[in-house]
């Protein structure tokens, strides 16, 4: 069934570390051989052996309208004829910035970069330069990319591989990164008090997606916003996953919380390698060439990435009913999974927000990383493979949110619910 993928993985390990270019792809958390994809269209992916899968990764978020969305593909093809890169300004970069600012509350200026990691790394540097302080606060299980500052008690692949001390990250960098449990406002207040006038920024995933989908408790973000205002701390929303997925204005709009800086990733490139960070003018004007906080990138504002993102975001802005449709589909899936899991009779938790959802085989609420880590993740491993066998591709880790795309049909959702029913009967 997976013969070509097995051959490709054996070949890949001879030239690529671990055979993959991003660790979670190696399937080490769930076991078995990673599948090599050949193509995707709409809600489906097709592997090297020709197997079809209902996709719940959506390239980790950006394929909101499905794979190979025709207007985006056509725009890329046409723009590529002009050149794939200039390394100098283009009008399209301005149009893209204006579009984002028109959609997102509280963003005056925005700088394009090439990845979510770069966006978060740059936002932290800017916050440090703006405040003259060195320390940051992040949350256990939140993942903001693989920059040194963020690899302390991180989520996503770091959690999947249980790497809590990362070689190559110096003690000095680690000491400047303070951590608290997600949803624990009192712990954050204590850290701020213990490090008075030393905290440059608090960075948070507004809806966590790198330890499964985990929602903020009532008052959590409001409390962080108030604390940052009182202490002169830059409040950063990492919207690499949530930006333009939950609403045109992302989590800021959905939660009615204004961050000082916001970071974006692949969503704004329609799946192309791209990112951005933006926010209040009084902070953003400290970035070079306006200010002395340096950030640069030859491929920043790359025309192919810009046209893909501009085409996708224009569609999302002009047709906001997409968000309602996505949420309705996710709720339909959640309710169907809930019925199946309830009848199964074993402990479980389903977390869902907008078009993000995850199942945790747990007998207690999953509100932070410790709760996610203490779930029965061995059971998730068996569930993953049982679903894969039935043509449903879930994230290959219990520490990742599922992402729905709007190409999914009711039939796809029903197949997923039925596959879960069959899978649970198989693995019990």
C-alpha positions in Angstrom: 0.0 0.0 0.0 2.9 2.4 0.8 5.7 0.7 -1.2 6.9 3.7 -3.1 6.8 5.9 0.0 9.0 3.3 1.8 11.5 3.3 -1.1 11.6 7.1 -1.2 12.1 7.3 2.6 15.0 4.9 2.4 16.5 6.9 -0.4 15.9 10.2 1.4 17.7 9.1 4.6 20.9 8.9 2.5 20.9 12.6 1.7 18.6 14.4 4.1 18.9 14.3 7.9 16.3 11.8 9.1 15.0 11.6 5.6 12.8 14.8 6.1 13.2 18.5 5.9 11.0 19.2 9.0 11.1 16.8 12.0 7.4 16.1 12.5 7.2 14.7 9.0 9.3 11.7 10.0 6.4 10.0 11.7 8.5 9.3 14.8 5.7 10.3 17.1 3.3 7.9 15.5 5.7 5.3 14.1 5.8 3.8 10.7 7.0 5.2 7.4 6.2 8.8 6.4 4.1 9.1 3.3 5.5 11.0 0.3 2.9 13.1 -1.4 2.8 13.6 -5.2 -0.2 15.9 -5.7 -3.2 17.5 -4.0 -6.4 19.0 -5.2 -9.3 20.5 -3.1 -9.7 18.5 0.1 -7.6 15.6 -1.0 -3.9 14.6 -1.1 -2.4 11.8 -3.2 0.7 9.9 -2.3 3.4 8.4 -4.4 1.6 5.1 -4.5 -1.6 6.7 -5.8 -3.6 6.5 -2.5 -6.1 9.3 -1.8 -6.5 11.0 1.6 -9.0 13.4 3.1 -6.6 16.1 4.3 -6.8 17.6 7.8 -3.4 19.3 7.7 -4.0 21.9 4.9 -0.3 22.4 4.8 -0.5 23.3 8.5 -3.2 25.9 7.9 -2.8 28.0 4.7 -4.9 25.9 2.3 -8.1 27.5 3.6 -9.9 27.1 0.3 -8.3 23.7 -0.6 -5.3 22.6 -2.5 -4.4 23.9 -5.9 -7.1 26.6 -5.7 -7.5 27.6 -9.3 -7.3 31.4 -9.0 -4.1 31.2 -6.9 -2.5 28.7 -9.3 -3.3 30.9 -12.3 -2.0 34.0 -10.6 1.3 32.3 -9.8 1.7 31.0 -13.3 1.1 34.5 -14.8 3.3 36.3 -12.4 6.2 33.8 -12.8 6.5 35.0 -16.4 7.7 38.4 -15.1 10.4 36.7 -13.0 10.5 34.7 -9.9 12.5 37.2 -7.9 13.7 40.8 -8.2 15.4 41.7 -4.9 14.1 45.2 -5.3 10.7 46.9 -4.6 7.6 46.1 -6.5 4.1 47.7 -6.5 2.6 44.3 -5.6 4.3 44.5 -2.1 2.5 47.8 -1.5 -0.8 46.3 -2.6 -0.3 43.3 -0.3 0.6 45.5 2.7 -2.4 47.7 2.1 -4.7 44.6 1.8 -3.5 43.2 5.1 -3.8 46.5 6.9 -7.4 46.9 5.5 -8.3 43.5 7.0 -6.5 43.4 10.3 -7.4 45.7 13.3 -4.5 47.6 14.9 -1.9 47.2 12.2 -0.4 50.4 10.9 2.7 49.1 9.3 3.7 45.6 8.2 7.1 44.1 7.0 7.2 41.1 4.8 9.6 38.2 5.5 10.0 34.6 4.3 8.7 32.4 7.1 6.7 32.4 10.4 9.9 31.7 12.3 11.5 34.8 10.8 8.4 36.9 11.6 8.4 35.9 15.2 12.2 36.2 15.6 12.0 39.7 14.1 9.1 40.8 16.3 11.0 39.8 19.4 14.1 41.7 18.2 11.9 44.7 17.5 10.3 44.5 21.0 13.7 44.4 22.6 15.0 47.3 20.6 11.8 49.3 21.3 11.8 48.7 25.1 15.5 48.4 25.7 14.8 45.2 27.7 16.1 41.7 27.0 13.7 39.1 28.6 10.6 37.7 27.0 7.8 35.5 28.3 6.4 32.6 26.2 4.1 29.8 27.1 4.9 26.1 27.5 3.7 24.2 24.4 3.4 27.3 22.3 5.7 27.1 19.2 6.9 30.3 17.5 9.4 28.8 15.1 12.9 27.4 15.7 14.7 30.6 16.5 16.9 30.1 19.7 14.6 32.2 21.9 11.6 30.1 21.2 12.9 26.6 21.8 12.5 26.7 25.5 9.6 24.4 26.5 8.1 24.7 23.0 5.3 22.8 21.3 4.9 21.3 17.8 7.9 19.1 16.9 9.9 20.0 20.0 7.0 18.6 22.1 6.5 15.7 19.7 10.2 14.6 20.1 10.2 15.5 23.8 13.2 17.8 23.4 13.1 20.2 26.3 16.8 21.2 26.3 18.0 22.0 22.8 21.7 21.8 22.0 23.0 24.9 20.3 20.8 27.3 22.3 23.1 29.1 24.7 22.4 29.4 28.4 22.3 33.2 28.0 19.5 33.0 25.4 17.6 30.4 27.5 17.9 32.6 30.6 16.3 35.5 28.8 13.3 33.3 27.9 10.9 32.9 30.8 8.0 30.4 30.5 4.6 30.0 32.1 1.8 27.5 31.6 -0.7 28.5 29.0 -3.9 30.0 30.6 -2.1 30.6 33.9 -2.3 34.4 34.3 -1.1 34.4 37.9 2.1 32.7 36.8 2.7 35.4 34.3 2.1 38.1 36.9 4.6 36.4 39.2 7.3 36.4 36.4 6.7 40.0 35.7 7.0 40.9 39.3 10.2 38.9 39.8 11.7 40.5 36.7 10.5 44.1 37.1 11.3 46.4 34.2 13.2 43.6 32.4 10.4 42.0 30.2 10.4 43.3 26.6 7.6 41.1 25.3 5.0 38.5 26.0 4.4 36.3 22.9 1.4 33.9 22.7 -0.5 31.8 20.3 -4.0 33.4 20.8 -5.5 30.0 20.0 -2.9 27.4 20.6 -2.3 25.0 17.8 1.0 23.4 18.6 -0.1 21.2 21.5 -3.3 20.3 19.8 -6.0 22.9 19.6 -6.2 24.6 23.0 -8.5 27.5 23.7 -7.7 30.5 26.0 -9.7 30.5 29.2 -12.0 33.5 29.8 -10.1 36.6 30.9 -6.6 35.1 30.0 -5.8 37.4 27.0 -7.6 40.3 28.6 -5.4 39.9 31.7 -2.2 39.7 29.6 -3.3 42.9 27.7 -3.8 44.8 30.9 -0.5 43.6 32.4 1.4 44.6 29.3 -0.2 48.1 29.4 0.7 48.5 33.1 4.3 47.3 32.7 5.2 48.7 29.3 5.6 45.3 27.8 5.0 44.6 24.1 2.1 42.2 23.6 2.7 39.9 20.6 0.0 37.7 19.0 1.6 34.9 17.0 -1.0 34.4 14.3 1.0 32.2 12.0 -1.8 29.6 12.4 -4.8 31.8 13.3 -4.2 34.8 11.0 -6.9 35.0 8.3 -8.0 31.5 9.2 -10.4 32.4 12.1 -11.7 35.6 10.6 -10.5 38.3 8.1 -8.8 40.0 11.1 -7.6 36.8 12.6 -7.7 36.1 16.4 -7.5 39.8 17.2 -10.9 40.3 15.5 -12.4 37.0 16.8 -11.3 37.5 20.4 -11.6 41.3 20.4 -8.1 41.7 21.8 -5.6 44.3 20.4 -2.0 43.1 20.3 0.9 45.5 19.9 2.6 43.3 17.3 1.2 40.4 15.2 3.1 37.8 13.3 2.0 35.8 10.2 3.3 32.9 8.2 2.3 30.8 5.2 -1.4 31.8 5.2 -0.5 35.2 3.7 1.3 33.4 0.8 -1.4 30.9 -0.1 1.0 28.2 1.1 4.1 29.8 -0.4 7.1 30.4 1.9 6.3 33.8 3.3 5.7 35.6 6.6 5.1 39.1 8.0 5.1 41.1 11.2 3.3 44.3 11.8 1.6 46.5 14.4 1.5 49.9 15.8 3.4 52.6 14.0 5.1 53.8 17.2 6.8 50.4 17.5 7.2 49.5 13.8 9.0 52.7 13.0 12.0 51.4 15.0 12.7 48.9 12.2 15.4 49.8 9.7 15.5 51.9 7.6 13.2 54.0 9.7 15.0 53.0 12.9 18.1 51.1 14.1 16.5 47.6 14.7 17.9 45.7 11.8 16.0 43.2 9.7 16.5 42.2 6.1 15.9 39.5 3.5 16.6 39.2 -0.2 13.4 37.2 -0.7 11.2 39.4 1.5 8.2 40.5 -0.6 9.0 37.8 -3.3 6.6 38.4 -6.2 5.4 34.8 -6.5 4.6 34.6 -2.8 3.0 38.0 -2.8 0.6 37.3 -5.8 -0.4 33.9 -4.2 -1.2 35.6 -0.9 -2.8 38.6 -2.5 -5.2 36.4 -4.5 -6.1 34.2 -1.5 -6.6 37.1 0.9 -8.6 39.1 -1.6 -11.0 36.2 -1.9 -11.3 35.9 1.9 -11.9 39.6 2.2 -14.6 39.7 -0.4 -16.4 36.5 0.6 -16.5 36.4 4.4 -19.2 33.8 4.3 -16.3 31.3 3.9 -15.6 31.7 7.6 -19.1 30.8 8.5 -19.0 27.8 6.2 -15.7 26.6 7.6 -16.9 26.9 11.2 -20.2 25.1 10.4 -18.2 22.2 8.8 -15.9 22.0 11.8 -18.8 22.0 14.3 -20.5 19.3 12.2 -17.3 17.2 12.4 -16.9 17.9 16.1 -20.5 16.8 16.9 -20.2 13.7 14.8 -16.9 12.8 16.4 -18.4 13.5 19.8 -21.3 11.0 19.2 -18.9 8.3 18.1 -16.4 8.9 21.0 -19.2 9.0 23.5 -20.6 5.6 22.3 -17.0 4.3 22.5 -17.0 4.8 26.2 -13.3 5.7 26.8 -12.1 9.1 28.1 -11.7 11.8 25.5 -11.7 15.6 25.0 -12.5 17.5 21.8 -11.2 21.0 21.6 -12.5 23.2 18.8 -12.3 26.9 17.8 -13.4 28.1 14.3 -11.9 25.7 11.8 -9.3 24.3 14.2 -10.0 21.1 16.1 -8.2 18.2 17.9 -9.0 15.0 19.8 -7.2 14.3 23.1 -7.6 10.8 24.7 -7.7 12.3 28.2 -9.9 12.1 31.3 -9.4 15.8 32.2 -9.8 19.1 30.4 -6.9 19.9 28.1 -6.1 23.6 28.8 -2.3 23.6 28.7 0.8 21.6 27.7 0.9 19.5 30.8 -2.7 18.4 30.2 -2.0 17.6 26.6 1.2 15.7 27.4 -0.5 13.6 30.1 -3.2 12.4 27.6 -3.0 8.8 26.2 -0.9 9.7 23.3 0.0 6.0 22.6 -3.7 5.6 21.8 -3.5 8.6 19.4 -0.7 6.8 17.6 -2.9 3.8 17.0 -5.9 6.0 16.0 -3.7 7.9 13.5 -2.7 4.8 11.7 -6.2 3.3 11.7 -7.5 6.5 10.2 -4.6 6.6 7.6 -5.6 3.1 6.5 -9.1 4.4 5.9 -7.9 7.3 3.8 -8.0 10.1 6.4 -4.7 12.0 6.8 -4.5 13.6 10.3 -1.5 15.5 11.7 1.1 12.8 12.6 1.3 14.0 16.3 -1.0 14.4 19.2 0.5 17.9 19.7 -0.8 19.4 16.5 -4.2 21.0 15.7 -6.2 19.7 12.7 -7.0 22.4 10.1 -10.1 22.1 7.9 -10.3 23.6 4.4 -13.5 24.8 2.7 -13.2 22.3 -0.1 -14.3 19.6 2.4 -17.8 18.3 1.7 -20.4 16.9 4.0 -19.6 13.5 2.5 -15.9 13.9 3.4 -16.9 14.8 7.0 -19.3 11.8 7.2 -16.5 9.5 5.9 -14.2 10.9 8.6 -16.7 10.3 11.3 -17.4 6.8 10.0 -13.6 6.1 9.8 -13.3 7.2 13.4 -16.0 4.8 14.4 -14.3 1.9 12.7 -10.8 3.0 13.9 -11.9 3.1 17.6 -13.5 -0.4 17.3 -10.2 -1.6 15.8 -7.8 -0.2 18.4 -9.8 -0.7 21.6 
